[in-house]
Amino acid sequence: MSQADHREAPASEGVREAHRDPAATRPAGTGDPVGAASESTTRSTVLTRFWAQRQAKVGVVLTALVVAVALLGPLLLPWATGHTATAFADRPFQLTGLFGTDDLGRDVLSRFLAGGTSLILYSVLATALGLFLGMLFGMIAAYTGGRPDSLLMRANDVLLAIPQLVFALLAITVLGPEPWVLVTVIAITHAPRIARVTRSAALDVINEDYIRAAEMYAVPRMRILFREILPNITGPLTVEAGLRLTYSIAAIASLSFLGLGMQPPAADWGLMINENRIALSLQPWGVMLPVLAIAVLTIGTNLIADSVARASASTHAGEK
């Protein structure tokens, strides 16, 4: 063998090794050390761009303020106000105390401090469940294609054609105003919209070389979905999750206001608005406190979602 043959042998071995290892064709963030470092850099860039925006800081502050009140409020009772959320304090609609009493003579501040936990908890659970369902069906539709894709998307269109509030009212009327029903119904109304976003984002990556390499080595489909496709579509899904959380807050508060969410004597911000609206001109704090809290929380989550969208778009534009 000549010296030239000796010099070419290592190069040939390297080519064969590259063809054996599907990781050699993977993009950033799919398991290899270089990809992990690149993914970490991308995330750092998104966070930096996100926090550099003034509206992002405002959104985080507003959201954190309301969440802190909702989570810490029940721990402050009764020593902070002298009353529990269900205890009688005075005659109905009196201006005694800091914010007066409600329709049954209970302390408004105590009810307010205890009423945000359920709204935050159910909104997060409904958003998380809707995100998982929509993400799963969207990725399956995009990856399988053909008839399964068509069937899933047509079923998706049927659900999209039904107004969210009407569907929620119908389901809760039939099954009852139970917490799990409330969370499940809101999640189901979110899933079709998330599925469309997921499918659109997944279609951009399913023809990449690293997906083909994984298929060539018989990687299980669920692993391809969650280890190869999902990490590369997290940008759009993060933005959509923020928007869906905002809609969850509004939907659950609306259902509680209509008497189909939390039931008396539970403390809930939406329920407080319904209970005290009859005396809005006489004792407004029973309505104004929960309305302000829901409005501030909605504005904060909207600002965060918008800032994430801008940060993600700027990062992808910079990469191109």
N, C-alpha and C positions, 0 to 999 in steps of 0.2 A: 504493500500500500504506500502511495506517495505521500509527501508532506502535505500536499494540497488536500488529499483525501482525509488526512488526520484533522486538518483545520475545518473541513466541512461537516464532520461527524457531529460535533456538539450542536451546531446550528440545526441540523436535521432532527436531533433528539428534542431540541427545544420546541420545534414546530409540532412534533408528534405529541409532546406533553401538553401544549396549548390546546390541541384538538381533543385530548382526553378530558381536560378539565373544563366543565361548563362555566366555572367561576371566572375563567379568563375572559369571557365575553360579557360578564355582568356589568351593569352600570353602577354608579355610585350608590352605596347604601344597600347592597344586596348580599352582604355576608363577608366580603373580602376586607382585609385591613385598610387598603387604600380607599375602597368604597365607603367604609365606616368613617374614615377621617373626612372624606369629602362630604358625606351626609351630615356629620357634625358641624362642618364649616358652613354648610347651607343653612342648617337650623340656626346657627349663631348669627348668620347674616340676616335671616328673617326676624329674629328676636331684636337684633340691633336696629333694623329699619322700623320695626313695630314701635319700639320704645322711643325712637327719635321723633315720632309724631306727637304733637301736642294733644290731639284728640284721643290718642291711645291712653295717655296718662290720665286725662280727664275721665275717660270711660272706666279705667281700672279703679280710680278713686271712688267714683259714684257707685260702681257695682260692689266694691269692697265695703263701702259704708252700709249699704242696704243689707248685704249678706251678713255683716257683723251684727246688725240689729236683729235680723231674723234668727241667727244661730245663738247669740248670747242673750237675747231678750228673755227667753223662758227661764234662764238660770238666775235672772235678777229678781224673779218673783218668789215670794211676796214682799221681801224686805225693802226693795227699792220703791215700791208704791204703797205698801201697806195692805194690798189686796191680791188675791189670786185672780185668774182670768175669768172664773165663773162665780166669784163671791159677790153678794149684794153689797153695794157701797152707799147708795142714796136713792132718792126717788128718780124715776126715769127722766132723762134729758135735763139734768141739772148741771150748772156750771161750777159745781164744787170740785175741789182738787185741781190738778194741773190742766186736765183736758175735759173734765166733767164726766157724766155718766151716759150710758147708752139707753136703748129702748126698754131694757129690763132693770135698769139701775145698777149695772155693773160698771166698774171703772174702765174708761176708754183707753187710758194709757196701758193698763194691764192687759187688756184684750189686744191692743196693738203689738205690744212686745211679744206676746205669745202666738200671734197669728201669722207670722211670716215663715216659720219653719216648714209648714206643710206646703206652702206655695213653692218655695225654693226646692225642696226635696222632690216633689212630684214633677216639677218642671225639668229638673236634671235627669230624673229617671225616664221620663217620657222621651226626652231628647236622645238619651243614650240608647234606649231600646229602638226608637225610630231610626237612629243612625246605623245601628247594627243591621236591622232588617233591610233598610234601603241599600246599604253598602253591599251586603251579601247578594241580594237579588240583582243589583246593578252589575256587579263583577261577574256573576254567573251568566247573565244575559250577554254581556260584551264578550266574554271568553268563549262561550259555547257557540254563539251565533246561530244562524239558520232558524229552524222552526222553534226551538226553545226560546230564543231571543224574541221572536215575533209574538209568541204566546205570552211571555212575561210582560212585554211592553204593552200589549193590548189590554191585559188585565190591569196594568199600571194606569193606562189611560181611563179605564172605567172608574177606578178609585179617584183619579184626579178630577173627573167630571162631577163628583158628588161634593157639594160644599162641606167644608170641614165642620162647621158648627152644626149643620143639619145632621150629618153622620153621627157626631158626638151626642146630640140630643136624642136621636133614635136609639143608639146603642145603650146609653145610660138609662133611658126610660124603660127599655126592655130588661136590662140586667141589674138595674139598681145603681144608686150613687155610691158605689164602693170605691175605695182608693185604688185598688188594682184595676178596676174597670176604667176609671178616669185616666190612669197612666197608659193603659193598653190602647184605649181609643185614641188618645192624642198621638201616641207613637205610630199607630196605623195610618193616621192622616198625614204624618210627616214622611213615612217610608216611600211613597211613590215619588215625591219630589226629590228626595235624596237619591233614589235609585236612578233617576234620569241624569242627575249630575255625575253620579259614580260611573254609569255606563259611558257617558260622553268622555270622561277622563280616562277610563280604562281602554277605550278604543284607540287612544293615542299611543298606548304602550304594549298592547298584546302582540304586535308584529315585530317587536324588538328582538335582537339576536339572543339576548339572555333568556327570553321566554322560549324561543326555539331550542336553545341548548338544553334547557330544563326538560322540555318535552322529549327531546332525543334520548335523554338518559332516564326516561320513565319516572320522573318526579311526580308524586301524587298531585292530582288536580287541586285539592284544597291547599296543599303546601304552595303550589304555584300562585294561587289566588292571594294567600295571606303573607307569603314570604317574598314574592317577586313583584306582583302587581300592586298590592296595597301600599307598600312603602313609597311607591313612585306616584301616588295620586293623593297623598295626604294634604297637599296644599288646598285644592278645591274643597275637600271634605271638611277641613278645619273651618273654612269660611262658611260653608253650609251649616255646620254644627252651631256656629254662633247665631246665625239667622234663625235656625229652628228653635234654639233656646228662647229667643225673644218671642217667637210665636207661641211657644209652650206656656210662657208666663201669662201672656194675654189670654190664651184659650182657657187655662185653668181658672184664672181670676174671673173670666166671663161666666164660666159654668157655675162657679160658686155663687156669683151674683144672681144667677137665674135659679138658684136653689137645687142645682144638680151636681154640685161638687161636695165640699165639706158640709156636714149637717150640724144644726144646733144640738147641744150647746158648745160645740167645738169653736175655738178661736181661729178665725181665718180672715185675711184681709178682704177677699172678695165677698165673703159672707157679711162682714162688718158693713160694707157699703150698702148691701141690700137691707140689712136690719135697720140702719139709721137714716136712710134716705128720706123717710117720711117726715123727719124733723130737721131737714138740712138748714132751713132758715133760722130755726130756734137753737139748735146745738150742732154746729157744722163739723166739729172735730172728729166725731165718730165716722164721718165720711171722708173728710179732708186728709187725715193722717194716712189711711191705707191707700187713697188715690195718689198722694204725693210719693209714697214709697214705691208703688207699682210703676209710676211714671219715671221716677229716677232710675229704678232698676232696668226698665226697658230702654231708656236713653243710654245708660251705661253699657249694656250688652250690645246695643246697636253700634255704638262708637267703637267698641272692641272688635266686633265683626268687620266693620268697615276698615279699620286700621290693619287687621290681619290680611284682608283682601289686598290692600294697597302694598303692604310689605311683601306679600307673596308674589304679586305681579311685578314689582320692581326687581325682586331677586331673579325671577325667571328671565326678565328682559335683560338684566345684566349678564346672565349666563350665556344668553344668545349672542 
